[in-house]
Structures are given as structure tokens and as C-alpha cells.
Amino acid sequence: MSAAPAYAPFVERAPERPRRASVSVVRGQGADARAREGASAIVIAARAIACVVVVLAILGFVRVTLSSATVATALETQKLSSQIDVARSEGSALEVRQSSLANPTRIRVVASSLGMAAPASTTAIDLSGDVVVTDEAGNLSLSGSAAAVAQG
């Protein structure tokens, strides 16, 4: 005997549905997509504002740095100008002082107050003949110089 199932299987087929056209999904058309687009627009705007703030901060930093350098340079220039003015006035004072000290009349008065007198006679020394002799290599020659002194 063959084994028969205890119950008869009920196999009923579902009615076949007519085939529909294929469904294509278009992203960004739903409410969530619109919310994400709004959020991404906010993110893009926030990034743009952050970039603008960073650029303005950099420009401000550069401006402050250049202003500081300009002020430091102006102060240094003013300091150098005042030093130049002081050096010029001191130079003028030294020229006047040197002129008064080198005056021959003043020198005679100071010399006579120290007990000095003008010399009775003066002589001049002629150093035109040089007794130093060099050899053919350009070196000083002691023997040649001694011979020149002996002749001279």
C-alpha cells in the first residue's frame, strides 16, 4: 500500500495579475527629499558664511599687521630724524669751537699766558732726498741705504 497524505493538499493558485509598467524611482520628489534639500541649502549657506568670516578675519589680521609695521617704521624714522638733527647741531658747534681754537691770535695769547715766546729764528728741513734704496725685486736694501747715507 502506498502512503497517502492524511489530508489533501489544497492548492489554489492566486489569480494572475496583469503586468504593470515598470516603476522607476525618481529621487528628491518626496517630502524627505525636500527636507534634505532645505537642510543642504542651510549647510551650504552656513559654509559660505563661515568662509566669508574667515576671509574677513584674515584681511583684518593683515590690515592690523601692516598698520603696526607702519607705526613702528614711522616711530623709527622720527627717532632717526631727531638723531640726525642732534648730530648736525653738534657738528656745527664743533666747527665753531675748532675755528675759535685754531685762531692764531688766540694761540698767541694763550702761549704768552703760559710764558712762551716766539722763536728768534726758524729753519726748514729739506727731506726731498730719500736715502732708502730698494733692490730690483722692490725690497728694501739696507746696504744700499747705508751707501746712500755715506755719500750724502
C-alpha positions as CSV (number, residue, x, y, z in Angstrom):
1,M,0.0,0.0,0.0
2,S,1.1,3.4,-0.6
3,A,1.2,6.1,1.9
4,A,-1.4,8.7,1.2
5,P,-1.4,12.0,2.9
6,A,-3.8,12.5,5.7
7,Y,-5.3,15.5,4.1
8,A,-5.5,16.5,0.5
9,P,-3.4,19.5,-0.2
10,F,-5.4,22.5,-1.2
11,V,-3.5,24.1,-3.9
12,E,-5.2,27.0,-5.3
13,R,-3.4,29.4,-7.5
14,A,-3.7,33.1,-7.0
15,P,-5.2,34.8,-9.9
16,E,-2.6,36.3,-12.1
17,R,-2.4,40.0,-12.1
18,P,-1.9,41.9,-15.3
19,R,1.6,43.1,-15.7
20,R,2.1,46.8,-15.0
21,A,4.7,49.1,-16.5
22,S,8.0,49.1,-14.6
23,V,8.3,51.5,-11.8
24,S,11.1,54.0,-11.9
25,V,12.2,55.8,-8.8
26,V,12.9,59.5,-9.1
27,R,15.0,60.7,-6.1
28,G,14.2,64.0,-4.4
29,Q,10.5,64.1,-5.1
30,G,9.3,63.1,-1.7
31,A,8.8,65.2,1.5
32,D,12.0,63.8,3.0
33,A,14.0,64.7,-0.1
34,R,12.7,68.3,0.1
35,A,13.6,68.5,3.8
36,R,17.1,67.2,2.9
37,E,17.4,69.8,0.1
38,G,16.4,72.5,2.6
39,A,18.9,71.2,5.1
40,S,21.7,71.0,2.5
41,A,20.9,74.6,1.4
42,I,21.3,75.7,5.0
43,V,24.6,73.8,5.3
44,I,25.8,75.4,2.1
45,A,24.8,78.8,3.3
46,A,26.5,78.2,6.7
47,R,29.7,77.1,4.9
48,A,29.6,80.2,2.7
49,I,29.1,82.5,5.7
50,A,32.0,80.7,7.5
51,C,34.2,81.2,4.5
52,V,33.3,84.9,4.4
53,V,34.0,85.3,8.1
54,V,37.4,83.5,7.7
55,V,38.4,85.7,4.8
56,L,37.3,88.9,6.6
57,A,39.3,87.7,9.7
58,I,42.4,87.1,7.6
59,L,42.0,90.5,5.9
60,G,41.6,92.2,9.3
61,F,44.7,90.4,10.6
62,V,46.7,91.5,7.6
63,R,45.5,95.1,8.0
64,V,46.4,95.2,11.7
65,T,49.8,93.8,11.0
66,L,50.5,96.3,8.2
67,S,49.3,99.2,10.4
68,S,51.5,98.0,13.2
69,A,54.5,97.8,10.9
70,T,53.7,101.3,9.5
71,V,53.6,102.8,13.0
72,A,56.8,101.1,14.0
73,T,58.5,102.4,10.9
74,A,57.2,105.9,11.4
75,L,58.5,105.9,15.0
76,E,61.9,104.6,13.9
77,T,62.0,107.3,11.2
78,Q,61.2,110.0,13.7
79,K,63.8,108.8,16.1
80,L,66.5,108.7,13.3
81,S,65.4,112.2,12.2
82,S,65.9,113.6,15.7
83,Q,69.3,111.9,16.0
84,I,70.3,113.4,12.7
85,D,69.2,116.9,13.9
86,V,71.2,116.4,17.1
87,A,74.3,115.3,15.2
88,R,74.1,118.3,12.8
89,S,73.8,120.8,15.7
90,E,76.7,119.1,17.5
91,G,78.8,119.2,14.3
92,S,78.0,122.9,13.8
93,A,79.0,123.6,17.4
94,L,82.3,121.6,16.9
95,E,83.1,123.6,13.8
96,V,82.6,126.9,15.6
97,R,84.7,125.6,18.6
98,Q,87.5,124.4,16.2
99,S,87.5,127.7,14.4
100,S,87.9,129.6,17.6
101,L,90.6,127.3,19.0
102,A,92.6,127.5,15.7
103,N,92.6,131.3,15.6
104,P,96.3,132.5,15.5
105,T,95.5,135.5,17.8
106,R,94.0,133.2,20.5
107,I,97.0,130.9,20.2
108,R,99.5,133.8,20.8
109,V,97.5,135.0,23.8
110,V,97.4,131.5,25.4
111,A,101.1,130.9,24.6
112,S,102.1,134.2,26.2
113,S,100.0,133.5,29.3
114,L,101.9,130.2,29.6
115,G,105.2,132.0,29.4
116,M,106.0,131.1,25.8
117,A,107.6,133.4,23.3
118,A,108.1,133.5,19.5
119,P,111.4,131.9,18.4
120,A,114.3,134.2,17.4
121,S,114.9,132.3,14.1
122,T,113.4,129.3,12.3
123,T,114.9,126.8,9.9
124,A,113.4,124.4,7.4
125,I,114.5,120.8,6.9
126,D,114.5,119.5,3.3
127,L,113.5,115.9,3.1
128,S,113.4,115.7,-0.7
129,G,116.4,113.3,-1.0
130,D,115.3,109.9,0.3
131,V,118.1,107.7,1.4
132,V,116.0,104.5,1.4
133,V,117.1,102.3,-1.5
134,T,115.2,99.3,-2.9
135,D,116.6,96.4,-4.9
136,E,115.3,95.1,-8.3
137,A,112.6,93.0,-6.6
138,G,111.2,96.0,-4.8
139,N,112.5,95.0,-1.3
140,L,114.3,97.5,1.0
141,S,118.1,97.3,0.7
142,L,119.9,98.0,3.9
143,S,123.3,98.0,2.3
144,G,122.1,100.3,-0.5
145,S,120.6,102.7,2.1
146,A,123.8,102.8,4.1
147,A,125.8,103.6,1.0
148,A,123.4,106.4,0.1
149,V,123.8,107.9,3.6
150,A,127.6,107.7,3.3
151,Q,127.6,109.6,0.0
152,G,125.2,112.1,1.1
